Amino acid sequence: KGVSMLPKQPTPEELRLWPDALRAIAVQLDAGLSQAQAIAGALTRIASDRAEHSPAAPAQLSWFARRGYRQTTQDIATLFTALGANAELGLPLSQACQQWVHTHTGTARQHSVQRVNELLVCLHLSEATGSALSATLRRAAEHAEESIDALLGRESALAAPRATGRILSLLPFIGLGLGELMGTSPVSVLTGSIAGACAGLVGVGLALAGRRWTAALVHAAETETF
C-alpha cells in the first residue's frame, strides 16, 4: 500500500541521489579510508542531510514527489548499511547487493532496484579482476547518470505526444459545444434519429480507440529500458 502511494515517475532530484551517494563513498576511499569507514562516512552524510533538510527533500518538490525522494534516500541508507556490515566482516560487497535486491524488490523504488542491480554487476567485475573499489563506484555512478540523462530526454520527448493525445480526446466535445453556441444543435442531430445516434456512437468509439492507442504508444515508450 505504501509503495502504491509513491509517485510512479521519479523527479530528476530523486534520480540524482544514487550517483551522488556512490561518489560519496569513492571520494572517501580516495582519501585513504577503509571500505567500512568510507561507507560509514557516506551513511553519516545521508543521515545528516535528512536531519538538516527535513523532510529530506528539496523545497521545490511537491508533497507527492517528496515521498518518492524520501523513499529513495531510505533505499540508499539500507543498502549502505548492508554494505558497511559486509565490509566490517570482510565479506564481498556484492553479496550485500544481491541480498538487498532479493529483500527489497517490490518495496523499494523501481529505479533504486535498477541502480543496485547495476552496482551488483560492477562489484562482481571488481571482485573478479581486483580493480579499485573507488574506480568501480565511479563507473557505476557514471553509468547511472547516463541512464538518468536518457530517461529525462525520453520524458521530454514524450511531453508533446501526451499533450497532443489529451487535446485530441477533447476535440469532439469542444466541437459539440461550439456547434451548440453557433446554433447548429449537433446534440439534437445526434439524439434525434437512429442515424444520428449511430454516428454519435461511432464517433465516441473512434475517439476512445484513438485515446487508448495514443496511451499505449506512450506507455510502450515509457517502459522501454536503457
Phi, psi and chi 1 to 4 in degrees:
 res  aa     phi    psi   chi1   chi2   chi3   chi4
   1 LYS       -  -42.0 -178.2  178.0  178.6 -178.8
   2 GLY   -65.0  -37.5      -      -      -      -
   3 VAL   -66.8  -37.6  174.7      -      -      -
   4 SER   -66.7  -20.6   63.5      -      -      -
   5 MET   -86.7   -3.8  -66.7 -179.8   65.3      -
   6 LEU   -85.2  151.6  -64.6  172.5      -      -
   7 PRO   -64.4  138.9   22.2  -32.5      -      -
   8 LYS   -68.8  -44.2 -177.4  178.1  179.6 -179.9
   9 GLN   -96.8  119.3  -64.3  -62.2  -29.7      -
  10 PRO   -71.9  152.3   26.7  -33.4      -      -
  11 THR   -81.1  160.8   61.5      -      -      -
  12 PRO   -56.2  -37.6  -26.7   34.9      -      -
  13 GLU   -62.6  -39.1  -68.8   83.2    0.6      -
  14 GLU   -68.0  -42.7  179.8 -176.7  -18.2      -
  15 LEU   -63.5  -34.7  -69.4  169.7      -      -
  16 ARG   -73.1  -10.5  -59.4  -68.7  179.3 -168.6
  17 LEU   -61.6  -39.5  -73.6  171.4      -      -
  18 TRP   -67.1  -54.0  -85.7  103.8      -      -
  19 PRO   -60.7  -34.9   15.9  -28.2      -      -
  20 ASP   -64.1  -40.8  -71.7  -11.7      -      -
  21 ALA   -67.7  -41.1      -      -      -      -
  22 LEU   -64.8  -39.3  -65.2  175.9      -      -
  23 ARG   -68.1  -29.7  -79.4 -158.9  173.4   89.8
  24 ALA   -62.4  -37.8      -      -      -      -
  25 ILE   -69.7  -43.7  -61.0  178.7      -      -
  26 ALA   -59.1  -41.9      -      -      -      -
  27 VAL   -61.3  -42.5  167.2      -      -      -
  28 GLN   -73.3  -30.6  -59.4 -158.4   51.7      -
  29 LEU   -66.0  -40.6  -73.6  170.9      -      -
  30 ASP   -64.8  -24.7  -71.7  -20.8      -      -
  31 ALA   -79.1   -2.0      -      -      -      -
  32 GLY   101.7    4.2      -      -      -      -
  33 LEU   -77.6  155.9  -61.2 -179.9      -      -
  34 SER   -73.0  168.5   66.4      -      -      -
  35 GLN   -57.9  -46.7  -70.1 -174.7    7.4      -
  36 ALA   -62.4  -42.4      -      -      -      -
  37 GLN   -67.2  -40.9  -69.2  171.9  -30.1      -
  38 ALA   -64.8  -42.3      -      -      -      -
  39 ILE   -67.7  -40.7  -65.1  168.7      -      -
  40 ALA   -63.0  -38.6      -      -      -      -
  41 GLY   -64.5  -40.4      -      -      -      -
  42 ALA   -65.5  -38.6      -      -      -      -
  43 LEU   -63.9  -40.6  -98.9  174.1      -      -
  44 THR   -62.0  -39.8  -60.0      -      -      -
  45 ARG   -65.1  -40.5 -162.5 -167.8   77.4  168.2
  46 ILE   -62.7  -45.5  -67.8  171.4      -      -
  47 ALA   -62.9  -38.8      -      -      -      -
  48 SER   -65.5  -42.8  175.2      -      -      -
  49 ASP   -62.3  -40.5  -71.6  -14.8      -      -
  50 ARG   -67.4  -34.9  -64.9  179.3   70.3 -179.1
  51 ALA   -73.9  -38.7      -      -      -      -
  52 GLU   -79.8  -27.6  -68.1  177.7    8.1      -
  53 HIS  -118.6   45.1  -56.4  -69.5      -      -
  54 SER   -57.3  134.3 -179.4      -      -      -
  55 PRO   -89.2   50.1   33.2  -32.3      -      -
  56 ALA    58.6   47.2      -      -      -      -
  57 ALA  -159.6  146.9      -      -      -      -
  58 PRO   -57.2  144.9  -24.5   34.5      -      -
  59 ALA   -64.2  -26.4      -      -      -      -
  60 GLN   -76.0  -10.5   69.7  -91.1   23.1      -
  61 LEU   -77.7  149.7  -64.2 -178.0      -      -
  62 SER   -72.1  166.4   65.9      -      -      -
  63 TRP   -58.9  -41.0  175.8   85.7      -      -
  64 PHE   -65.7  -43.5 -163.5   49.2      -      -
  65 ALA   -67.0  -30.4      -      -      -      -
  66 ARG   -63.3  -32.7  -77.2  168.3  178.6 -103.4
  67 ARG   -62.4  -44.5  -67.4  179.0   62.3   88.2
  68 GLY   -64.3  -40.0      -      -      -      -
  69 TYR   -61.2  -45.8 -171.1   98.3      -      -
  70 ARG   -64.9  -38.5  -70.9 -164.6  -64.9  -89.4
  71 GLN   -65.1  -40.8  179.4   60.3   51.9      -
  72 THR   -63.5  -40.8  -64.3      -      -      -
  73 THR   -59.5  -40.9  -55.8      -      -      -
  74 GLN   -66.7  -38.7 -178.5   62.2   29.7      -
  75 ASP   -58.9  -45.4  -65.2  -18.7      -      -
  76 ILE   -64.3  -42.7  -65.2  171.2      -      -
  77 ALA   -63.1  -41.8      -      -      -      -
  78 THR   -67.9  -38.4   54.5      -      -      -
  79 LEU   -65.9  -46.4  175.2   67.1      -      -
  80 PHE   -64.5  -33.9  -78.4   16.1      -      -
  81 THR   -61.6  -44.2  -60.7      -      -      -
  82 ALA   -66.5  -41.1      -      -      -      -
  83 LEU   -61.9  -42.9  -68.7  175.5      -      -
  84 GLY   -63.2  -39.6      -      -      -      -
  85 ALA   -63.8  -42.5      -      -      -      -
  86 ASN   -66.2  -39.1  -86.1   35.6      -      -
  87 ALA   -63.5  -39.7      -      -      -      -
  88 GLU   -63.1  -35.8  -72.1  -78.7   -1.6      -
  89 LEU   -89.1   -4.9  -63.4  173.2      -      -
  90 GLY    76.3   20.9      -      -      -      -
  91 LEU   -91.5  156.3  -62.5  174.7      -      -
  92 PRO   -60.4  136.7  -21.9   32.8      -      -
  93 LEU   -68.3  -25.3  -60.6 -174.9      -      -
  94 SER   -62.9  -31.0   58.7      -      -      -
  95 GLN   -63.3  -39.9  -71.4 -176.0    3.4      -
  96 ALA   -64.6  -41.2      -      -      -      -
  97 CYS   -63.2  -44.0  -74.3      -      -      -
  98 GLN   -62.9  -43.2 -165.4  165.1    8.5      -
  99 GLN   -65.8  -38.3 -178.1   61.3   35.1      -
 100 TRP   -62.5  -45.0 -171.7   95.6      -      -
 101 VAL   -60.9  -43.5  170.7      -      -      -
 102 HIS   -63.7  -37.9  177.4   73.9      -      -
 103 THR   -83.1  -36.7  -55.9      -      -      -
 104 HIS  -104.6   -7.2  -67.5   84.4      -      -
 105 THR   -62.4  124.9  -62.4      -      -      -
 106 GLY   106.0  -24.3      -      -      -      -
 107 THR  -113.8  -29.9   57.4      -      -      -
 108 ALA   -82.7  168.2      -      -      -      -
 109 ARG   -64.8  144.0  -63.7  -73.2  -84.9  159.5
 110 GLN   -59.8  -41.1 -176.7  177.7   -2.4      -
 111 HIS   -70.0  -27.0   70.2   93.0      -      -
 112 SER   -65.9  -43.4  -68.2      -      -      -
 113 VAL   -61.9  -40.1  176.6      -      -      -
 114 GLN   -63.6  -43.0 -176.0  178.3   -7.4      -
 115 ARG   -64.1  -40.3  -64.8  -72.0   86.2   78.8
 116 VAL   -69.8  -36.9  178.4      -      -      -
 117 ASN   -62.0  -41.1  -86.3  -44.2      -      -
 118 GLU   -64.6  -42.0  -66.6  168.2   -6.2      -
 119 LEU   -63.5  -37.3  177.8   60.9      -      -
 120 LEU   -59.6  -44.3  175.7   58.7      -      -
 121 VAL   -62.7  -44.5  173.1      -      -      -
 122 CYS   -62.5  -40.4  -69.0      -      -      -
 123 LEU   -69.5  -37.6  -71.0  174.1      -      -
 124 HIS   -58.5  -45.2  -85.8  -47.9      -      -
 125 LEU   -65.4  -40.7  -69.1  173.4      -      -
 126 SER   -63.8  -43.0  175.0      -      -      -
 127 GLU   -70.0  -31.3  -69.8  162.0    3.8      -
 128 ALA   -76.1  -33.6      -      -      -      -
 129 THR  -101.2  -15.4   61.3      -      -      -
 130 GLY    78.7   18.2      -      -      -      -
 131 SER   -72.0  159.1   60.5      -      -      -
 132 ALA   -64.2  137.9      -      -      -      -
 133 LEU   -64.1  -37.1  179.3   59.1      -      -
 134 SER   -62.2  -40.9   60.1      -      -      -
 135 ALA   -66.1  -37.8      -      -      -      -
 136 THR   -63.2  -44.0  -62.0      -      -      -
 137 LEU   -66.2  -37.2  -66.7  174.5      -      -
 138 ARG   -66.1  -39.3  -78.2 -162.1  170.1   84.5
 139 ARG   -65.0  -39.9  -75.5 -164.6  -64.2  -90.8
 140 ALA   -63.5  -40.2      -      -      -      -
 141 ALA   -65.7  -41.4      -      -      -      -
 142 GLU   -64.7  -41.1  -70.7  169.1    0.8      -
 143 HIS   -65.0  -39.9  179.9   72.5      -      -
 144 ALA   -61.2  -42.2      -      -      -      -
 145 GLU   -65.7  -36.9  -72.3  176.0  -25.8      -
 146 GLU   -63.7  -41.8  -69.9  171.9   -1.2      -
 147 SER   -64.9  -39.8  -61.1      -      -      -
 148 ILE   -64.8  -44.6  -69.7  166.9      -      -
 149 ASP   -61.0  -40.2  -69.8  -20.5      -      -
 150 ALA   -65.2  -41.2      -      -      -      -
 151 LEU   -64.5  -45.0  174.0   62.5      -      -
 152 LEU   -65.7  -37.6  -65.0  177.8      -      -
 153 GLY   -63.7  -39.6      -      -      -      -
 154 ARG   -65.5  -42.7 -178.1  177.6   63.3 -172.5
 155 GLU   -61.6  -39.4  -72.0  -62.2  -51.2      -
 156 SER   -65.4  -40.2  176.9      -      -      -
 157 ALA   -68.3  -29.5      -      -      -      -
 158 LEU   -84.5  -10.1  -71.9  175.2      -      -
 159 ALA   -60.7  -42.9      -      -      -      -
 160 ALA   -66.0  -46.6      -      -      -      -
 161 PRO   -60.3  -37.6  -25.9   34.2      -      -
 162 ARG   -62.6  -46.6  -72.6 -163.0 -166.9   99.3
 163 ALA   -63.7  -41.0      -      -      -      -
 164 THR   -62.6  -42.2  -59.2      -      -      -
 165 GLY   -61.4  -41.2      -      -      -      -
 166 ARG   -65.7  -43.1  -73.5 -167.6  -67.9  -93.0
 167 ILE   -64.4  -45.4  -67.0  171.1      -      -
 168 LEU   -63.7  -33.9  -69.5  177.4      -      -
 169 SER   -70.5  -22.6   64.9      -      -      -
 170 LEU   -91.2  -16.5  -67.1  174.1      -      -
 171 LEU   -57.7  -42.5  -78.1 -179.8      -      -
 172 PRO   -58.8  -40.6  -24.9   35.3      -      -
 173 PHE   -71.7  -36.4  -57.0  101.7      -      -
 174 ILE   -63.9  -40.3  -65.5  172.9      -      -
 175 GLY   -62.0  -41.7      -      -      -      -
 176 LEU   -62.8  -42.5  -71.9  175.2      -      -
 177 GLY   -64.2  -43.0      -      -      -      -
 178 LEU   -64.3  -39.0  -69.9  174.7      -      -
 179 GLY   -61.8  -41.7      -      -      -      -
 180 GLU   -64.4  -40.7  -71.0  -67.2  -27.8      -
 181 LEU   -65.2  -32.3  -69.9  174.6      -      -
 182 MET   -83.5   -5.6  -65.1  171.6   63.6      -
 183 GLY    87.0   10.7      -      -      -      -
 184 THR   -84.9   -9.8   57.6      -      -      -
 185 SER    51.8   58.5  -58.8      -      -      -
 186 PRO   -64.7  -29.4   23.6  -34.0      -      -
 187 VAL   -65.2  -39.6  175.7      -      -      -
 188 SER   -64.9  -37.6  -60.9      -      -      -
 189 VAL   -64.0  -40.9  173.4      -      -      -
 190 LEU   -72.6  -30.1  -66.8  174.4      -      -
 191 THR  -102.3   -5.2   58.3      -      -      -
 192 GLY   -92.4   -5.8      -      -      -      -
 193 SER  -153.7  162.7   65.8      -      -      -
 194 ILE   -65.1  -41.1  -64.7  178.0      -      -
 195 ALA   -62.3  -41.3      -      -      -      -
 196 GLY   -65.0  -41.4      -      -      -      -
 197 ALA   -64.4  -41.4      -      -      -      -
 198 CYS   -63.1  -42.6  -71.0      -      -      -
 199 ALA   -62.1  -41.0      -      -      -      -
 200 GLY   -63.3  -42.7      -      -      -      -
 201 LEU   -65.0  -40.9  -70.1  173.8      -      -
 202 VAL   -63.3  -42.3  170.1      -      -      -
 203 GLY   -62.4  -43.7      -      -      -      -
 204 VAL   -63.6  -42.7  169.9      -      -      -
 205 GLY   -61.7  -43.5      -      -      -      -
 206 LEU   -65.5  -38.7  -69.7  173.5      -      -
 207 ALA   -63.7  -43.4      -      -      -      -
 208 LEU   -66.5  -39.9  -68.5  175.4      -      -
 209 ALA   -63.8  -41.4      -      -      -      -
 210 GLY   -64.1  -39.6      -      -      -      -
 211 ARG   -65.5  -42.9 -178.2  178.0  177.7   84.6
 212 ARG   -67.7  -37.0  -67.4 -166.1   63.6  177.4
 213 TRP   -64.3  -46.0 -174.8   28.0      -      -
 214 THR   -61.9  -43.3  -57.8      -      -      -
 215 ALA   -63.2  -38.1      -      -      -      -
 216 ALA   -66.2  -40.2      -      -      -      -
 217 LEU   -64.3  -43.8  -68.6  173.8      -      -
 218 VAL   -65.2  -41.8  171.4      -      -      -
 219 HIS   -63.9  -40.4  178.4   70.7      -      -
 220 ALA   -60.9  -39.7      -      -      -      -
 221 ALA   -69.6  -36.0      -      -      -      -
 222 GLU   -67.5  -37.9  -74.4  176.6  -23.2      -
 223 THR   -87.0   -4.0   54.0      -      -      -
 224 GLU   -66.6  129.8 -177.9 -177.9   -7.7      -
 225 THR   -93.8  156.1   57.6      -      -      -
 226 PHE  -112.7      -  -70.5   88.1      -      -
